[in-house]
């Protein structure tokens, strides 16, 4: 039998409860919590019912049920241990169009059933099996109860490692390729205490950003999933509450990047949030956090841009290329990777070099320049022998250019590895000392503001974050405070749609 779920407004409404045992006591408690005016009819009754009567919270008549007890009742519970009497009460209430529920098998002749419920200050959750599987409904209710308690005690959490904590060689094994990202996210999504999360995986950081009920066992589990359990405490960071929010604002503002102030991190954070949305990891809760963080970080960028005078990684790569290959116009170039960095390098070099072979892994790009030729990544070994310049910018878990391919490079070739983890195996440098190989770490060392500039930048950023503290408080209120106690219904709750 299908039922129609509703929440009854029982405050100051007259309700009748017939019965005085344990089941009747449980129903009575729910009626009292809803603010109902309750009359109890029972020849015998529990100690708790007697106590409520003594406190004048209910009207108690110690006798058997009479037909006129139904007069003026809005809702009736038939909760005796007499099957025939419950049937009689249910039938009489139905005849008089009074909402009625029998606690035994007679429920099917009534007008409503009572679902398993959980209540907190702002939330009421009801679970019903339509009268078929009550034990299952109770199990679901118990699980949801733990989840609600967890939600109400949650706070913002960031666990991560970046170049300031781990050198590239130690950090690379922690980076999550697409397979690792999906695997780690799938495990985190099944943990109690996590209300929503995002995994941020960039060239210089691996971070879990979550709203969570933080406990030592949860932190230990998250460290295992992220492979941080093998690290010393000094090799990674754990930030909570407003400190975590401030950290995210600084990350989004580019101030924790290897090239302070760079803009790629904004797009990378948006991509991470979009992926979390696609996987149902984050939801509206984390999207609220994203919007607040990006808003504050925009102010940080506006205030600090003039101080940092940042140049993007593609521009730094072009500087190195120009110094290593003065005659660019005739250079044959291979660019492996069609993401934001690979696409950026293609755009900067298309008018400066000769032929560009642009290699893609999964998504074939559109090449609009006449000297750009698109091919699959699997054909890279056929392109290397003629290449004066090779640029890799792939999100690959393992090197794409391995030691086995080292012999294919032209003598004097320049290789720029912009992938993290690195796309070019370390062994290639030893095998081919006659070629120039530079990676992301080396390029970013070329542009580092001095200490006094960074001190000024962080001071300005800290002031801006302090001025935006209300954004963090709004984020917390979005999942803990509800409508802050206002007795009002709005939107879907009021319209019932």
Rosetta blueprint (number, residue, H / E / L):
1 X L
2 X L
3 X L
4 X L
5 X L
6 X L
7 X L
8 X L
9 X L
10 X L
11 X L
12 X L
13 X L
14 X E
15 X E
16 X E
17 X E
18 X E
19 X L
20 X L
21 X L
22 X H
23 X H
24 X H
25 X H
26 X H
27 X H
28 X H
29 X H
30 X H
31 X H
32 X H
33 X H
34 X L
35 X L
36 X L
37 X E
38 X E
39 X E
40 X E
41 X E
42 X L
43 X L
44 X L
45 X L
46 X L
47 X H
48 X H
49 X H
50 X H
51 X H
52 X H
53 X H
54 X H
55 X L
56 X L
57 X L
58 X L
59 X E
60 X E
61 X E
62 X L
63 X L
64 X L
65 X L
66 X L
67 X H
68 X H
69 X H
70 X H
71 X L
72 X L
73 X L
74 X L
75 X E
76 X E
77 X E
78 X E
79 X L
80 X L
81 X L
82 X L
83 X H
84 X H
85 X H
86 X H
87 X H
88 X H
89 X H
90 X H
91 X H
92 X H
93 X H
94 X H
95 X H
96 X L
97 X L
98 X L
99 X E
100 X E
101 X E
102 X E
103 X L
104 X L
105 X H
106 X H
107 X H
108 X H
109 X H
110 X L
111 X L
112 X L
113 X L
114 X L
115 X L
116 X E
117 X E
118 X E
119 X E
120 X L
121 X L
122 X L
123 X L
124 X E
125 X E
126 X E
127 X E
128 X L
129 X L
130 X L
131 X L
132 X L
133 X L
134 X H
135 X H
136 X H
137 X H
138 X H
139 X H
140 X H
141 X H
142 X H
143 X H
144 X H
145 X H
146 X H
147 X H
148 X H
149 X H
150 X H
151 X H
152 X H
153 X L
154 X L
155 X E
156 X E
157 X E
158 X E
159 X E
160 X E
161 X E
162 X E
163 X L
164 X L
165 X L
166 X L
167 X L
168 X H
169 X H
170 X H
171 X H
172 X H
173 X H
174 X H
175 X L
176 X L
177 X L
178 X H
179 X H
180 X H
181 X H
182 X H
183 X H
184 X H
185 X H
186 X H
187 X H
188 X H
189 X L
190 X L
191 X L
192 X L
193 X L
194 X E
195 X E
196 X E
197 X E
198 X E
199 X E
200 X E
201 X E
202 X L
203 X L
204 X L
205 X E
206 X E
207 X E
208 X E
209 X E
210 X E
211 X E
212 X E
213 X L
214 X L
215 X L
216 X H
217 X H
218 X H
219 X H
220 X H
221 X H
222 X H
223 X H
224 X H
225 X H
226 X L
227 X L
228 X L
229 X L
230 X L
231 X L
232 X L
233 X H
234 X H
235 X H
236 X L
237 X E
238 X E
239 X E
240 X E
241 X H
242 X H
243 X H
244 X H
245 X H
246 X H
247 X H
248 X H
249 X H
250 X H
251 X H
252 X H
253 X L
254 X L
255 X L
256 X L
257 X L
258 X L
259 X L
260 X L
261 X L
262 X L
263 X L
264 X H
265 X H
266 X H
267 X H
268 X H
269 X H
270 X H
271 X H
272 X H
273 X H
274 X H
275 X H
276 X H
277 X H
278 X H
279 X L
280 X L
281 X L
282 X L
283 X H
284 X H
285 X H
286 X H
287 X H
288 X H
289 X H
290 X H
291 X H
292 X H
293 X H
294 X H
295 X H
296 X H
297 X H
298 X H
299 X H
300 X H
301 X H
302 X H
303 X H
304 X H
305 X H
306 X H
307 X H
308 X H
309 X L
310 X L
311 X L
312 X L
313 X H
314 X H
315 X H
316 X H
317 X H
318 X H
319 X H
320 X H
321 X H
322 X H
323 X H
324 X H
325 X L
326 X L
327 X L
328 X H
329 X H
330 X H
331 X L
332 X L
333 X E
334 X E
335 X E
336 X E
337 X L
338 X L
339 X L
340 X H
341 X H
342 X H
343 X H
344 X H
345 X H
346 X H
347 X H
348 X H
349 X H
350 X L
351 X L
352 X L
353 X L
354 X L
355 X L
356 X E
357 X E
358 X E
359 X E
360 X E
361 X L
362 X L
363 X L
364 X L
365 X L
366 X L
367 X L
368 X L
369 X L
370 X L
371 X L
372 X E
373 X E
374 X E
375 X E
376 X E
377 X H
378 X H
379 X H
380 X H
381 X H
382 X H
383 X H
384 X H
385 X L
386 X L
387 X L
388 X L
389 X E
390 X E
391 X E
392 X E
393 X L
394 X L
395 X L
396 X L
397 X L
398 X L
399 X L
400 X L
401 X E
402 X L
403 X H
404 X H
405 X H
406 X H
407 X H
408 X H
409 X L
410 X L
411 X L
412 X L
413 X L
414 X E
415 X E
416 X E
417 X E
418 X L
419 X L
420 X L
421 X L
422 X L
423 X L
424 X E
425 X L
426 X L
427 X H
428 X H
429 X H
430 X H
431 X H
432 X L
433 X L
434 X L
435 X L
436 X E
437 X E
438 X E
439 X E
440 X H
441 X H
442 X H
443 X H
444 X H
445 X L
446 X L
447 X L
448 X L
449 X L
450 X L
451 X H
452 X H
453 X H
454 X H
455 X H
456 X H
457 X H
458 X H
459 X H
460 X H
461 X H
462 X H
463 X H
464 X H
465 X H
466 X H
467 X H
468 X L
469 X H
470 X H
471 X H
472 X H
473 X H
474 X H
475 X H
476 X H
477 X H
478 X H
479 X H
480 X H
481 X L
482 X L
483 X L
484 X L
485 X L
486 X L
487 X L
488 X L
489 X L
490 X L
491 X H
492 X H
493 X H
494 X H
495 X H
496 X L
497 X L
